[in-house]
């Protein structure tokens, strides 16, 4: 029986980072809405939103690099 090793490519890593960034961004906004303070961001919350956007942008920059191993 042959074994197949999973190789994580830059495209897969980019998609994963985009998904995690989007999930974090939506989670922060959802938590803010559940607390009833929609739109009233504190400094830590704004930094977390910026970090999640940065994570998504980093993932988007990896997508064009294709199927090379990460």
N, C-alpha and C positions, 0 to 999 in steps of 0.2 A: 504494500500500500504506500502510495506517495503522500508526502506531507506538503502542505502548502503553507508558506509563511506569509503572514499579512504584512505588507510593506505600506507604511503610511506615506502617501505622496503629499507634495506641497498643495495640490488642489484639495485633497481630503482634509488636510490640516486647516486650510483657508476656510473651507465650508464649515468645519467644526467651530472655528473662532467666530465666524459670522453668526452662527446659530447661538453660541454662548453669549455673545455681545447683545444680540437681539432679545434673548431670553432675560438677561439682566436688565436691559433697558425697560422692557415691558413689566418686569417684576417690580422695579422701582416705582414706575408710574402707577401700577396697580396698588401697591402698598400705600402710596400717597392718597389715592382715591378712596381706599378703604378707611383710612384714618380721617377722611373728611377735610383734608387740607390741600385739595387739588390745586396745583400751580404755586403753592407757597413753599419753595424749596430752600432748605438751609444750605450752608456751605458744604457739609459732608455729602448731602444728597446731590448737590450740583456736581461735586467732584466724582461721585459714583456714576452719574449719568455721562459725564465727559469720558470717564474711563471705559464705560461700556461702548460708547461710540468709537473710541480709539481702538478697542479690541475688534470691533466690526470692520474698521478701516484697515487694520493690520491684516485681517483675514482676507479682505477684498484685494489687497496687494499681493497675496500669495496665489490667488486663483489663476492669473495668466502664466505662472511658472510651470504649469502642466503636471505631467506624471513623473517628474523626477523625485527621488526619495527625499523626505524631509530631513 
